[in-house]
Amino acid sequence: MKKFLALVLAAALMAPVGAGLATGTAYAQKARTSRDASTGPRVTVIYVRDYVGPDEIDDVPRTYRFPSAQTRAKGQAEIRNVPNIRAALQKRGIPAYRVIGVQTAFNGGKIVYVE
């Protein structure tokens, strides 16, 4: 009887965990598929000139603090290819020629470095 009670108690405790995992998986799949494709990635604009202090110098990668011609060219190509970035820059009144580079964030968004 003691083993039976332990088995029933273990099954009762494991049932919500299993149901939670199944529900969580279904929710995550629903969240990915329900995203509107026209919104595109989120865009964050960082002005490099604002990060010139010794405490903040590491906030902007060296590649974008001292950009090469290739870095600028890649950033300009990214702006031409992703309409969401162009729209964000136009909304903020930033001309495209001031863009130093574009970096992809871990969450899939875009970080635009501007001089």
PASEBA-1860 file (N, C-alpha, C; in nm, 3 decimals):
! residues 115
1> MKKFLALV> 0.082/-0.118/0.000/0.000/0.000/0.000/0.086/0.125/0.000 ~ 0.198/0.121/0.073/0.287/0.234/0.081/0.348/0.265/-0.056 ~ 0.385/0.161/-0.130/0.443/0.180/-0.263/0.338/0.237/-0.359 ~ 0.216/0.190/-0.346/0.109/0.238/-0.431/0.083/0.387/-0.406 ~ 0.079/0.428/-0.279/0.060/0.569/-0.246/0.174/0.655/-0.298 ~ 0.296/0.605/-0.286/0.412/0.679/-0.336/0.404/0.695/-0.488 ~ 0.360/0.590/-0.557/0.346/0.594/-0.702/0.237/0.692/-0.745 ~ 0.123/0.691/-0.676/0.014/0.783/-0.707/0.057/0.927/-0.680
9> LAAALMAP> 0.125/0.950/-0.570/0.172/1.083/-0.536/0.275/1.132/-0.638 ~ 0.365/1.046/-0.678/0.465/1.084/-0.780/0.397/1.116/-0.912 ~ 0.298/1.036/-0.951/0.226/1.062/-1.076/0.148/1.193/-1.068 ~ 0.091/1.222/-0.954/0.015/1.346/-0.937/0.107/1.468/-0.944 ~ 0.226/1.454/-0.888/0.320/1.565/-0.892/0.381/1.584/-1.030 ~ 0.399/1.478/-1.104/0.460/1.487/-1.237/0.362/1.529/-1.344 ~ 0.234/1.512/-1.323/0.134/1.546/-1.425/0.136/1.695/-1.460 ~ 0.137/1.788/-1.366/0.142/1.930/-1.403/0.272/1.969/-1.473
17> VGAGLATG> 0.383/1.905/-1.434/0.510/1.936/-1.498/0.505/1.896/-1.644 ~ 0.459/1.779/-1.672/0.448/1.732/-1.811/0.351/1.816/-1.890 ~ 0.240/1.852/-1.830/0.141/1.936/-1.898/0.198/2.075/-1.923 ~ 0.275/2.127/-1.827/0.336/2.258/-1.842/0.437/2.261/-1.955 ~ 0.515/2.154/-1.969/0.612/2.147/-2.078/0.542/2.141/-2.212 ~ 0.437/2.065/-2.220/0.364/2.054/-2.345/0.297/2.187/-2.380 ~ 0.240/2.252/-2.281/0.176/2.381/-2.305/0.279/2.486/-2.342 ~ 0.393/2.486/-2.273/0.497/2.584/-2.303/0.551/2.568/-2.444
25> TAYAQKAR> 0.569/2.448/-2.490/0.617/2.424/-2.625/0.517/2.473/-2.728 ~ 0.390/2.442/-2.704/0.287/2.487/-2.798/0.279/2.639/-2.800 ~ 0.294/2.702/-2.685/0.287/2.848/-2.679/0.405/2.910/-2.753 ~ 0.524/2.852/-2.735/0.642/2.907/-2.802/0.628/2.895/-2.953 ~ 0.576/2.784/-3.001/0.556/2.768/-3.144/0.453/2.866/-3.195 ~ 0.348/2.889/-3.119/0.245/2.983/-3.161/0.302/3.125/-3.167 ~ 0.386/3.161/-3.070/0.444/3.295/-3.067/0.533/3.318/-3.188 ~ 0.609/3.218/-3.230/0.697/3.235/-3.344/0.620/3.249/-3.474
33> TSRDASTG> 0.514/3.175/-3.490/0.442/3.177/-3.616/0.345/3.293/-3.626 ~ 0.305/3.351/-3.512/0.205/3.457/-3.518/0.267/3.594/-3.541 ~ 0.399/3.604/-3.544/0.465/3.733/-3.564/0.442/3.781/-3.706 ~ 0.410/3.907/-3.718/0.384/3.967/-3.848/0.516/3.984/-3.922 ~ 0.524/3.934/-4.042/0.649/3.939/-4.120/0.682/4.081/-4.165 ~ 0.583/4.169/-4.174/0.610/4.303/-4.222/0.678/4.392/-4.118 ~ 0.673/4.353/-3.990/0.734/4.436/-3.888/0.885/4.428/-3.893 ~ 0.940/4.314/-3.927/1.084/4.299/-3.938/1.152/4.306/-3.803
41> PRVTVIYV> 1.285/4.312/-3.805/1.359/4.315/-3.679/1.348/4.452/-3.611 ~ 1.363/4.452/-3.480/1.364/4.578/-3.405/1.495/4.650/-3.433 ~ 1.490/4.782/-3.434/1.606/4.862/-3.467/1.641/4.952/-3.349 ~ 1.768/4.948/-3.309/1.820/5.035/-3.204/1.928/5.122/-3.267 ~ 1.920/5.251/-3.245/2.018/5.344/-3.300/2.111/5.390/-3.188 ~ 2.241/5.380/-3.212/2.341/5.424/-3.115/2.428/5.530/-3.182 ~ 2.433/5.647/-3.121/2.519/5.755/-3.168/2.658/5.734/-3.107 ~ 2.756/5.712/-3.191/2.891/5.680/-3.143/2.952/5.800/-3.070
49> RDYVGPDE> 2.921/5.921/-3.111/2.981/6.039/-3.046/2.938/6.054/-2.901 ~ 2.828/5.990/-2.861/2.782/5.996/-2.723/2.864/5.908/-2.630 ~ 2.945/5.820/-2.685/3.022/5.725/-2.605/3.172/5.756/-2.618 ~ 3.211/5.872/-2.574/3.351/5.911/-2.587/3.422/5.915/-2.453 ~ 3.350/5.905/-2.343/3.410/5.909/-2.210/3.489/5.783/-2.181 ~ 3.584/5.790/-2.088/3.666/5.672/-2.056/3.584/5.559/-1.992 ~ 3.474/5.593/-1.926/3.392/5.489/-1.864/3.303/5.419/-1.965 ~ 3.271/5.486/-2.073/3.177/5.433/-2.171/3.243/5.385/-2.299
57> IDDVPRTY> 3.372/5.388/-2.306/3.442/5.357/-2.430/3.421/5.211/-2.473 ~ 3.396/5.122/-2.380/3.375/4.982/-2.414/3.233/4.951/-2.456 ~ 3.142/5.048/-2.446/3.003/5.024/-2.483/2.986/5.009/-2.634 ~ 3.073/5.073/-2.710/3.068/5.064/-2.856/3.189/4.984/-2.902 ~ 3.167/4.878/-2.981/3.282/4.799/-3.028/3.381/4.883/-3.107 ~ 3.506/4.846/-3.101/3.614/4.918/-3.168/3.589/4.927/-3.319 ~ 3.528/4.825/-3.375/3.499/4.823/-3.519/3.414/4.943/-3.559 ~ 3.326/4.986/-3.472/3.237/5.097/-3.505/3.288/5.231/-3.451
65> RFPSAQTR> 3.380/5.229/-3.355/3.441/5.354/-3.309/3.540/5.406/-3.413 ~ 3.613/5.316/-3.476/3.710/5.351/-3.580/3.678/5.270/-3.705 ~ 3.571/5.307/-3.777/3.525/5.223/-3.889/3.615/5.232/-4.011 ~ 3.627/5.119/-4.077/3.699/5.114/-4.204/3.600/5.139/-4.317 ~ 3.651/5.151/-4.437/3.563/5.170/-4.553/3.475/5.048/-4.574 ~ 3.527/4.929/-4.546/3.448/4.806/-4.560/3.333/4.802/-4.461 ~ 3.358/4.845/-4.338/3.252/4.847/-4.237/3.139/4.940/-4.279 ~ 3.176/5.058/-4.328/3.075/5.153/-4.377/2.999/5.096/-4.496
73> AKGQAEIR> 3.069/5.031/-4.587/3.004/4.974/-4.706/2.906/4.864/-4.667 ~ 2.944/4.780/-4.571/2.852/4.675/-4.525/2.729/4.736/-4.458 ~ 2.749/4.841/-4.380/2.636/4.908/-4.316/2.541/4.969/-4.418 ~ 2.596/5.033/-4.520/2.514/5.093/-4.625/2.438/4.986/-4.703 ~ 2.503/4.873/-4.729/2.434/4.763/-4.799/2.320/4.707/-4.714 ~ 2.343/4.697/-4.585/2.238/4.647/-4.495/2.118/4.742/-4.496 ~ 2.144/4.872/-4.498/2.035/4.970/-4.502/1.956/4.957/-4.632 ~ 2.026/4.937/-4.742/1.956/4.923/-4.871/1.872/4.796/-4.877
81> NVPNIRAA> 1.916/4.690/-4.809/1.848/4.561/-4.820/1.737/4.539/-4.718 ~ 1.735/4.614/-4.609/1.635/4.593/-4.504/1.548/4.719/-4.493 ~ 1.426/4.713/-4.543/1.341/4.832/-4.542/1.304/4.878/-4.401 ~ 1.302/4.788/-4.305/1.269/4.824/-4.168/1.373/4.920/-4.110 ~ 1.500/4.899/-4.143/1.606/4.987/-4.095/1.591/5.125/-4.161 ~ 1.565/5.126/-4.291/1.546/5.253/-4.361/1.431/5.333/-4.299 ~ 1.323/5.264/-4.269/1.206/5.331/-4.211/1.239/5.388/-4.073 ~ 1.314/5.313/-3.993/1.351/5.360/-3.859/1.441/5.483/-3.868
89> LQKRGIPA> 1.533/5.483/-3.963/1.621/5.598/-3.980/1.544/5.720/-4.028 ~ 1.452/5.700/-4.121/1.372/5.811/-4.171/1.283/5.868/-4.060 ~ 1.230/5.781/-3.977/1.145/5.824/-3.867/1.222/5.911/-3.769 ~ 1.349/5.879/-3.748/1.433/5.955/-3.655/1.503/6.073/-3.723 ~ 1.489/6.085/-3.855/1.551/6.196/-3.928/1.701/6.181/-3.945 ~ 1.748/6.058/-3.955/1.891/6.031/-3.970/1.920/6.001/-4.116 ~ 2.008/6.079/-4.182/2.043/6.048/-4.320/2.125/5.920/-4.328 ~ 2.106/5.846/-4.434/2.170/5.714/-4.448/2.322/5.725/-4.455
97> YRVIGVQT> 2.375/5.835/-4.506/2.521/5.846/-4.520/2.592/5.858/-4.385 ~ 2.519/5.887/-4.277/2.580/5.899/-4.145/2.595/5.765/-4.074 ~ 2.543/5.658/-4.133/2.549/5.525/-4.071/2.689/5.468/-4.085 ~ 2.745/5.427/-3.973/2.878/5.367/-3.971/2.869/5.218/-3.998 ~ 2.776/5.151/-3.932/2.763/5.007/-3.949/2.637/4.955/-3.884 ~ 2.603/4.831/-3.918/2.484/4.765/-3.864/2.529/4.632/-3.806 ~ 2.484/4.605/-3.684/2.518/4.481/-3.615/2.390/4.409/-3.579 ~ 2.391/4.276/-3.587/2.275/4.197/-3.548/2.287/4.161/-3.400
105> AFNGGKIV> 2.182/4.190/-3.325/2.180/4.161/-3.182/2.146/4.013/-3.159 ~ 2.161/3.970/-3.036/2.132/3.830/-3.002/1.984/3.796/-3.018 ~ 1.896/3.894/-3.002/1.754/3.868/-3.014/1.705/3.881/-3.158 ~ 1.794/3.901/-3.252/1.757/3.911/-3.393/1.733/4.055/-3.438 ~ 1.734/4.148/-3.347/1.717/4.289/-3.383/1.843/4.345/-3.445 ~ 1.835/4.467/-3.491/1.948/4.532/-3.554/1.993/4.651/-3.471 ~ 2.124/4.667/-3.456/2.183/4.782/-3.389/2.251/4.864/-3.495 ~ 2.209/4.989/-3.511/2.264/5.079/-3.613/2.354/5.180/-3.542
113> YVE> 2.480/5.183/-3.582/2.575/5.279/-3.526/2.583/5.398/-3.619 ~ 2.563/5.518/-3.562/2.557/5.642/-3.640/2.662/5.738/-3.585 ~ 2.726/5.813/-3.677/2.822/5.914/-3.632/2.756/6.046/-3.610
END
